[in-house]
C-alpha cells in the first residue's frame, strides 16, 4: 500500500484516480505528474514499484501544496476575509453561500429549515373559521 503525503492510496484504483485521494490533487494535476514521470496512468496503485512511489512522493512534496498546508492556507484566507469585514467574510461568518447563490428556496439546511418530507416544515397557512 503506497503512502504519499499522509494518505494511503487505494490498492484497487488506477494510479490516475488514486492520486486524487490526496487533498489538493485533482485529475489534471494527477495527469501532469504521471506524464512527467513517464508512468502508465492505468496501472493499479498496488502494482507500483517502490522507486516509483518515491519519485511520486518527491514531486508531490516539492511542487504541490497538499493536505494540512493547503487546509491552513484556505482557513487563513477565510479568516482574513472575516477580519477585513468584507461581504464574503460576513457571509462566511453567518455560514451562508458566498458566491451569489439564492437563499430563498435553496440552502435550507444552512437557514435551519430542513424539510424531511414534501409537506413538513412549511409554515401553517391561515385556517378557515
N, C-alpha and C positions, 0 to 999 in steps of 0.2 A: 504494500500500500504506500503510494507516494505521498509525502507530506511536504507541502510548499506553503510558505507564509502562514504557518499555523493551522492550515486546513488540510484534512485528509481528502485526497482526490478519490472519487468513487471508482472502484475497480472495473465495473462492467460498462462504463461510459466511454465514448470516443474521447480522444485527447482534446479535441477542439471544444467539446461540450464540458469535459471535466474541469478545464481551466476556468470556466465561468462560475464555478462554485466558490471561487475566491472573490471576496467583495472588492470591487473596483476593476475587475476584468470582465469585459463583455465579449461578445462574439468577434467583433472586429479586432480588438486588441489581442485576443487569443489567436486569431488567424495570422496577424502580423508576427507574433512571437514564434509561432510554429514554422512559418515560411522562412523566417530569419535563421532559425536553427537548422532548417532543412529536414524537419521531421515530417512523417506522414500524419495528416490530421485524422485519418481513420483508424489508427492503432488504438487499442484499448489501453487504459491507464495502467492496468496490471502488467502489460507487456513491455513497459518502458524499462530500459536498462538504467542502472544506477548512474552512469555517466550522463545520460540524457536528463535525468531528474536533476542532477547537479547543475547542468547548463541552464535548465529552465529556472531553477531556484536563483542562480546568479543573475540572470537577466531580469527577472521579476523584482528581486530586491533592489537592483541598481537603478532601474528605469521607471518602474510603475509604482505609484502610491497605492497601497492596498491596506485592507483591514483596519487596524487600530489607528494608524497615521491618517488615513483618509477620513475615518469617522470623526477624529478630533478636529480636522480641518473643517468639516461640514458643520459640526457643532459650534466651532469658533465663528464661522461666518454668520450663523443664525444668531448667536449671542451679540455680535457686532450690530446686526440689523436691529435687534431689540434695544441696544444701548443708544443708538442714534435716533431712536423714536421715529423711524420711517414707517410708511404704510405697511410694507411687507413684514417688518418686525412686529408691528402691533397685531397683524393677522396671525403670525406665528404664536405670539403670547396668548391670544384668545383661542388658539387651536382651530382656526378657520382656514379655508382654502386661500392660498396666497396669490394664485395666478389668474384671477378674474373669473373663476367658475361661479355659476349662480348658486345661491344657497336657499332660495325659496322652496324649491322642490327637491334639490339634491342635498347631499351631506347631512342627512337626517341624524346619523349616529353622532356626528360632531355636535349638533344642536341639542341632542338629548331626546329627540322624538323618534324612538325606534319603533317601527311597526312590524310585528312578527307575522301577522296575517293581514289580509287586504282591508278588513274593516276596523281593526283595533288601532287605537292611538289617535283616532280622529276626534276633534272636538265635537261635543254633543250639540246638535242643532236645536233651535228653539222648538219645544214640543207644543202640539195643539192643546188648547184649553177647553 
